[in-house]
Amino acid sequence: MTALDTGTRPTVPAASTRGPRLLSQPPAVWAIAFAAMVAFMGIGLVGPILPTVAAALQATPVQTSLLFTSYLTVTASAMFFTSWLSTRIGTRAVMILGLAVIALAAIGCALSPSIGALIGFRAVWGLGNALFLSTALASIVSASGGRSEHAVILYEAALGIGLAVGPMLGGLLGEIGWFAPFWGTASLFAVGVAALLTLVRDPGHAAERSRVSAPFRAFADRGLLAISVVAFLYNAGFFVTLSYTPYALELPAVGIGLVMMGFGVGLAIAGVLIAPRLTRRFPVVTVLLWFLVAFAVTHVLAALSAGSRPLLVVCVVLLGIEIGAVNTILTEAAMEATALPRAVASSAYSGFRFFGGAIGAPVGTALAVFGVGAPYAAAALAAAAGAALLFAFRGLIGRADHTARLTERTTAEDLTLGDA
């Protein structure tokens, strides 16, 4: 089985096949993590320049929110087919192709003469994003030796750092012009392509080819379907925060970038440090429920404090912490709540949840006509619905908790044998 194999994996890794420690990963893992960080930077850099784009291209806030929607809709749709493609040409080729498409789309965005063209190139960006991200998660898990815990932590760390650095980069370059962040991003993606070409040697061919219908049929697994619906509702609220907050803050691009950087730092800390420690001590579903409820409550507070910038900034940073924890726990739960091959589970889960963001961004922003806090109130309702469904379907997702307990027991037994 190759380092980037995407075939069916065992429920619990054997003692001899568990991956190395978190920071002792192969170069291929770090190359994929770096490329993932750059990909997530591409999501975050748009936020600080939304008001600038609206002013320069004579667009409305709802039109600029379509920069998220076009991107996420194409990302979600394409992700259902990436496992089929990766089992034919290999995950390495799919990841490199994805980054190359994003780099070209970023150049197209920088040269766009109108908001319509910019939305169109962001849709192309979404295609590249789907090609890369859907295979990156499965690849980084396999390249790390099959330990989903370590791999997901690195993946979510890349997400957090990307969402922290991306807004700051977008804000700084946005002072030059709305187009400048896209040129900077295209350059970073070129570096990402070079890193994958140099450090990821294994083509990542699967043990067996996946069918086109595999991600759709994957939802017959009720555990995966349940966690995907919860992620759909959560993502709807997540992208309300990303798309609407730049307008609610009423700050220049650099100011928005600084606030969103705080959001991203909180996200990274929670994803790498807080969530893993909590899930080692408490059931995964229980911790996820706690954070989804906190996510909903913080959005309620944001809705009530939308007229006060300092309070809103505090809420945004808190949302970053909660999002970091939920992202990590949801992703690991999705990978462990099913016995399906990782590539298939990743494609199905990722595609489904991104549709939540595609819907949440424009709908949430449009609700601002009912008051500055209305979008956050809508996000709170979506998160509360997700928490309610998680509680109702907790029995279907219990496999993730069972896997975690078995992994911990295996580790304890290994340590005991080692001491003997």
Secondary structure in CASP SS format (residue, H / E / C, confidence):
PFRMAT SS
TARGET T0000
AUTHOR 0000-0000-0000
METHOD secondary structure of the structure
MODEL  1
M C 1.00
T C 1.00
A C 1.00
L C 1.00
D C 1.00
T C 1.00
G C 1.00
T C 1.00
R C 1.00
P C 1.00
T C 1.00
V C 1.00
P C 1.00
A C 1.00
A H 1.00
S H 1.00
T H 1.00
R C 1.00
G C 1.00
P C 1.00
R C 1.00
L C 1.00
L C 1.00
S C 1.00
Q C 1.00
P C 1.00
P H 1.00
A H 1.00
V H 1.00
W H 1.00
A H 1.00
I H 1.00
A H 1.00
F H 1.00
A H 1.00
A H 1.00
M H 1.00
V H 1.00
A H 1.00
F H 1.00
M H 1.00
G H 1.00
I H 1.00
G H 1.00
L C 1.00
V H 1.00
G H 1.00
P H 1.00
I H 1.00
L H 1.00
P H 1.00
T H 1.00
V H 1.00
A H 1.00
A H 1.00
A H 1.00
L C 1.00
Q C 1.00
A C 1.00
T C 1.00
P H 1.00
V H 1.00
Q H 1.00
T H 1.00
S H 1.00
L H 1.00
L H 1.00
F H 1.00
T H 1.00
S H 1.00
Y H 1.00
L H 1.00
T H 1.00
V H 1.00
T H 1.00
A H 1.00
S H 1.00
A H 1.00
M H 1.00
F H 1.00
F H 1.00
T H 1.00
S H 1.00
W H 1.00
L H 1.00
S H 1.00
T H 1.00
R H 1.00
I H 1.00
G C 1.00
T H 1.00
R H 1.00
A H 1.00
V H 1.00
M H 1.00
I H 1.00
L H 1.00
G H 1.00
L H 1.00
A H 1.00
V H 1.00
I H 1.00
A H 1.00
L H 1.00
A H 1.00
A H 1.00
I H 1.00
G H 1.00
C H 1.00
A H 1.00
L C 1.00
S C 1.00
P C 1.00
S C 1.00
I H 1.00
G H 1.00
A H 1.00
L H 1.00
I H 1.00
G H 1.00
F H 1.00
R H 1.00
A H 1.00
V H 1.00
W H 1.00
G H 1.00
L H 1.00
G H 1.00
N H 1.00
A H 1.00
L H 1.00
F H 1.00
L H 1.00
S H 1.00
T H 1.00
A H 1.00
L H 1.00
A H 1.00
S H 1.00
I H 1.00
V H 1.00
S H 1.00
A H 1.00
S C 1.00
G C 1.00
G C 1.00
R C 1.00
S H 1.00
E H 1.00
H H 1.00
A H 1.00
V H 1.00
I H 1.00
L H 1.00
Y H 1.00
E H 1.00
A H 1.00
A H 1.00
L H 1.00
G H 1.00
I H 1.00
G H 1.00
L H 1.00
A H 1.00
V H 1.00
G H 1.00
P H 1.00
M H 1.00
L H 1.00
G H 1.00
G H 1.00
L H 1.00
L H 1.00
G H 1.00
E C 1.00
I C 1.00
G C 1.00
W C 1.00
F C 1.00
A H 1.00
P H 1.00
F H 1.00
W H 1.00
G H 1.00
T H 1.00
A H 1.00
S H 1.00
L H 1.00
F H 1.00
A H 1.00
V H 1.00
G H 1.00
V H 1.00
A H 1.00
A H 1.00
L H 1.00
L H 1.00
T H 1.00
L H 1.00
V C 1.00
R C 1.00
D C 1.00
P C 1.00
G C 1.00
H C 1.00
A C 1.00
A C 1.00
E C 1.00
R C 1.00
S C 1.00
R C 1.00
V C 1.00
S C 1.00
A H 1.00
P H 1.00
F H 1.00
R H 1.00
A H 1.00
F H 1.00
A H 1.00
D C 1.00
R H 1.00
G H 1.00
L H 1.00
L H 1.00
A H 1.00
I H 1.00
S H 1.00
V H 1.00
V H 1.00
A H 1.00
F H 1.00
L H 1.00
Y H 1.00
N H 1.00
A H 1.00
G H 1.00
F H 1.00
F H 1.00
V H 1.00
T H 1.00
L H 1.00
S H 1.00
Y H 1.00
T H 1.00
P H 1.00
Y H 1.00
A H 1.00
L H 1.00
E C 1.00
L C 1.00
P C 1.00
A H 1.00
V H 1.00
G H 1.00
I H 1.00
G H 1.00
L H 1.00
V H 1.00
M H 1.00
M H 1.00
G H 1.00
F H 1.00
G H 1.00
V H 1.00
G H 1.00
L H 1.00
A H 1.00
I H 1.00
A H 1.00
G H 1.00
V H 1.00
L H 1.00
I H 1.00
A H 1.00
P H 1.00
R H 1.00
L H 1.00
T H 1.00
R H 1.00
R H 1.00
F C 1.00
P C 1.00
V H 1.00
V H 1.00
T H 1.00
V H 1.00
L H 1.00
L H 1.00
W H 1.00
F H 1.00
L H 1.00
V H 1.00
A H 1.00
F H 1.00
A H 1.00
V H 1.00
T H 1.00
H H 1.00
V H 1.00
L H 1.00
A H 1.00
A H 1.00
L H 1.00
S C 1.00
A C 1.00
G C 1.00
S C 1.00
R H 1.00
P H 1.00
L H 1.00
L H 1.00
V H 1.00
V H 1.00
C H 1.00
V H 1.00
V H 1.00
L H 1.00
L H 1.00
G H 1.00
I H 1.00
E H 1.00
I H 1.00
G H 1.00
A H 1.00
V H 1.00
N H 1.00
T H 1.00
I H 1.00
L H 1.00
T H 1.00
E H 1.00
A H 1.00
A H 1.00
M H 1.00
E H 1.00
A C 1.00
T C 1.00
A C 1.00
L C 1.00
P C 1.00
R H 1.00
A H 1.00
V H 1.00
A H 1.00
S H 1.00
S H 1.00
A H 1.00
Y H 1.00
S H 1.00
G H 1.00
F H 1.00
R H 1.00
F H 1.00
F H 1.00
G H 1.00
G H 1.00
A H 1.00
I H 1.00
G H 1.00
A H 1.00
P H 1.00
V H 1.00
G H 1.00
T H 1.00
A H 1.00
L H 1.00
A H 1.00
V H 1.00
F H 1.00
G C 1.00
V C 1.00
G C 1.00
A H 1.00
P H 1.00
Y H 1.00
A H 1.00
A H 1.00
A H 1.00
A H 1.00
L H 1.00
A H 1.00
A H 1.00
A H 1.00
A H 1.00
G H 1.00
A H 1.00
A H 1.00
L H 1.00
L H 1.00
F H 1.00
A H 1.00
F C 1.00
R C 1.00
G C 1.00
L C 1.00
I C 1.00
G H 1.00
R H 1.00
A H 1.00
D H 1.00
H H 1.00
T H 1.00
A H 1.00
R H 1.00
L H 1.00
T H 1.00
E H 1.00
R H 1.00
T H 1.00
T H 1.00
A H 1.00
E H 1.00
D H 1.00
L H 1.00
T H 1.00
L H 1.00
G H 1.00
D H 1.00
A C 1.00
END
